[in-house]
Amino acid sequence: MPPPGLIGFLVLLVSMFAVSYKIGDVVGPVAPGMHSTGTGGGGQSDPHGDMGDMHSSDAG
């Protein structure tokens, strides 16, 4: 049988993860415009269209 200290530590660890997950679920996204990626596909989608013009080649 594992020592009581180890069992207590594991219970504390699991409870901290559960509380952290619940707080994150209640608070929501950390930045405006962030949303869940859903369950399908592995690619990234760009909600703002092609952002290829972010790095302009006109800079000197």
N, C-alpha and C positions, 0 to 999 in steps of 0.2 A: 504494500500500500504506500502511495506517495506521501511525503511529509505534509502536515497541515499547512505549513508556510507556502508550499508550492500550490496547493489547492486554493488557498486564499489569494495568492497572486494571480492565478488564472481567472478566478472569479472577478477580481478587480479589473483585470485587463479586458475581459469580455464585456463587463458592465460599462467601462469607459468607452469602448468602441460603440456599444449600443446607444449610449447617451449622445456621443458625438454624431453618429449617423442621424439620430432623431432631430437634433438641433439643426444640422445641415438640411434636413428635409423640410423643417418648419421655416427656416430663414430663406431658402431658395437660392437662386443663382447669385454669384458673387459680383457679377458685372452686368450692366444693361445689355440686353440683346442675346445673352447666353440662353441656350435651350438644350434640351436633351437631344442626343444624336439618334435616338430611337433604337430599335432592335435589329434593323436590317442593314446589310451592306457594310463594307469596311472602308469605303472611300470617304473623303471629306467633301462636304458640300459648302459652297460659298454663297451665303444668302444675299450678298451685295453684287453678285455677278463677277465678271472678270476684273481682277484688280491688278492687271499687268501694268497699268500706268503709274503705279506707286513709285517706281524707281525710274524717274525720267532720265533719258540719255542726253537731255539738253544742258545738263549741269557741266559747264565749262571747260 
